[in-house]
Amino acid sequence: PASLVHIPKPSSVHTEPLHVPSKTLMGPGPSTAHPRVLQAAKLPLLGHLHGEFVKIMIEVQEQLRYAFQTTSKYVLAVSGTGHAAMEAAVANFVEPGDVVLVGVNGIWGERMADLVERYAGVVVRLEKPGGQVFHPDEVERELAANPEIGLVFLTHGESSTGTLQPIEGMGDACKRHGALFFLDTVCTLGCVPFNVDKHGVDITYSGSQKCLGAPPGASPLMVSSAAMAKLKQRKTKPFTYYFDLNLLGEYWGFEDNPRWYHHTGMVTNMYTLREALSILQDEGLAEAWTRHREAAERLWSGLERMGLELFVENPEDRLPTVTTVKVPEGVNWKDVASHMMHKHKIEISGGLGPTAGKVFRIGIMGYNAGPQQVNRLLSALKEALDLYGQPKG
Ligand code: PMP
């Protein structure tokens, strides 16, 4: 058999146990994981259909109902990052020819429009410049003008621009026109106030590595019974096996059925998601919302005291979890970010999509949403700006 080995061992890779540096992740994500969550990653593997593991899945579903504030039966964690849950939602709820209204005010709306088209849906774009949000009457106007729209997509926390999309009244507007309300909550679940049932959200997906402070890889997805009824009426099977919600529902026990093998569940990621949701449960949802709000306000006032200007003009539209702040003229954002990384091991990032090159993006999420962490970030940023250029006062 040795004669089959033609490719030599990779001499550039050292095989002693892996070490990575410890960094404070204050970009748009992933955020620093909670130490208790990382402990859970060390637990022994279970089989993905073992009784103990199924119990963990059921507990995660209960905990997600609390985090989303929903009584819906149809809650699960998709194997994969936020994009996996995003794609799962589109693959199941968009049939060829379905008309979808997509709010585009940053890259998440752009990506959603792309995804919908890949599944042969028809996109109606509702556009706003980055930094602005949509109002329910604008959505309602589109719905009234185009009765074919069956799905309305908005991004609750637009991490490329730093906006918080108000959702009060959106679900009602959708319902009045027979459309389902589809919301991205990747940057808001567990840190920004919302209530899926009260706000009439029919489909929402999130991520584990932002506000929940878990590693990326198990992504919450919730579907209302109205959306599930639409799924049952599809003319074609979803064009995906891995993300088929009927099949996933059998693995996740949607109909109280015995669970059977669809794919190998993400055992370790389920432990870490459960641990993160337990931390949220211990703290309390409302308390976690308040902690994030207070951390964001501390950050915003610190930035303004330094003479910096926030990108989102209307304070009410600012996303507490990912802040966009204008890069002062004459400053190269990369110099500042790399100083913070090399000297302080703090990650912040630059802009994306409509904000590329114009802003720093600072994420204050999960484990990092506390006064000491924000103060540390502010002093490291001030030091970097003093070195690499003075903001205009
Ligand atoms: N939506 C939003 C608002 C996000 O911020 C992100 C992650 N940056 C995603 C979706 C995609 O998530 P992931 O990178 O985990 O696939």
Boltz pocket constraint, residues with backbone or C-beta under 6 A from the ligand:
constraints:
  - pocket:
      binder: B
      contacts: [[A, 28], [A, 29], [A, 81], [A, 82], [A, 83], [A, 84], [A, 86], [A, 108], [A, 155], [A, 157], [A, 158], [A, 159], [A, 160], [A, 184], [A, 186], [A, 187], [A, 207], [A, 216]]
      max_distance: 6.0
